[in-house]
Amino acid sequence: MDPALRSDRLLVRDWTVDDAEEAFAIYGSAEIAKWLAPAMQQVPDPIAMRSVLEAWIEDQPNLIPPSGHWALVRRADEVVVGGLALRLLPPHEEDVEIAWQIRPDEWGRGYATEGCRLLMRWAFTQDIDELFAVARTNNTRAIATARHIGMEWVGETTKYYGLRLQVFRIRPADLDSVPS
Ligand SMILES: CC(C)(COP(=O)(O)OP(=O)(O)OC[C@H]1O[C@@H](n2cnc3c(N)ncnc32)[C@H](O)[C@@H]1OP(=O)(O)O)[C@@H](O)C(=O)NCCC(=O)NCCS
């Protein structure tokens, strides 16, 4: 993504392989991984994290926008506080999912909410008219974030990953009713 997306506190930018140590604080965390399986497994070490980042970086130019993976960076100290992704949900690959992950020691500061709003505003310039998020019923923090970013609950399904998931949706007009 060029240029990167900016809010007062945050930057949404492309991953680089040099982010591996900081990305590992996110995707190596069991507290995060338990909510991401089966879409993504816990990353075992920083070397494996580097390989994951290499794959994401290599894939990115071949994906149809707005799909991709991005780093969420705190502008004040350039620490990678989280990761954001847009991807087609299996099995039909029609619905675009927004996914967010914040390193556990940075929870409770509103970074997921702020980063998702930045990314959604950009996504809606890329020829899509709705975005979805899915969360397990007991993933209360993720469900709270979906509400904070202006998503509405549309139901429960097992169609995406064979898991019972709560489904949230947002359209461009809903975004306009939420402060940026
Ligand atoms: C889901 C997840 C990103 C939520 O993290 P989070 O920090 O709780 O979420 P937000 O960034 O939206 O922060 C909201 C909290 O910050 C608080 N906050 C503090 N300062 C804030 C600010 N300036 N602006 C907004 N909120 C602020 C809010 O009051 C809220 O607090 P509360 O939890 O006590 O109500 C995190 O739990 C996570 O990474 N989980 C694992 C991955 C996952 O499940 N992802 C979702 C599915 S892909």
The ligand as a Gaussian input file, in Angstrom:
#p B3LYP/6-31G(d) Opt

LIG

0 1
 C       -9.535000      -8.482000      19.005000
 C       -8.433000      -7.576000      19.540000
 C       -7.668000      -6.961000      18.396000
 C       -9.091000      -6.499000      20.390000
 O       -8.103000      -5.721000      21.022000
 P       -8.552000      -4.484000      21.917000
 O       -7.358000      -3.714000      22.273000
 O       -9.452000      -4.989000      22.982000
 O       -9.492000      -3.678000      20.906000
 P       -9.474000      -2.175000      20.503000
 O       -8.191000      -1.809000      19.920000
 O      -10.694000      -2.018000      19.701000
 O       -9.546000      -1.416000      21.900000
 C      -10.755000      -1.211000      22.555000
 C      -10.457000      -0.933000      24.014000
 O       -9.520000       0.153000      24.095000
 C      -10.091000       1.200000      24.931000
 N       -9.456000       2.464000      24.501000
 C       -8.472000       3.076000      25.184000
 N       -8.074000       4.166000      24.538000
 C       -8.839000       4.252000      23.412000
 C       -8.883000       5.184000      22.346000
 N       -8.065000       6.236000      22.302000
 N       -9.772000       4.965000      21.361000
 C      -10.620000       3.918000      21.404000
 N      -10.605000       2.996000      22.394000
 C       -9.728000       3.175000      23.398000
 C      -11.571000       1.037000      24.716000
 O      -12.312000       1.641000      25.766000
 C      -11.688000      -0.472000      24.765000
 O      -11.518000      -0.893000      26.092000
 P      -12.365000      -2.066000      26.788000
 O      -11.823000      -3.327000      26.164000
 O      -12.016000      -1.972000      28.219000
 O      -13.782000      -1.794000      26.432000
 C       -7.463000      -8.380000      20.373000
 O       -8.158000      -8.894000      21.462000
 C       -6.802000      -9.486000      19.590000
 O       -5.809000      -9.273000      18.903000
 N       -7.363000     -10.721000      19.699000
 C       -6.866000     -11.874000      19.003000
 C       -7.123000     -11.837000      17.503000
 C       -8.593000     -11.754000      17.161000
 O       -9.422000     -12.362000      17.806000
 N       -8.912000     -10.991000      16.124000
 C      -10.278000     -10.817000      15.682000
 C      -10.695000     -11.772000      14.659000
 S       -9.617000     -11.751000      13.223000

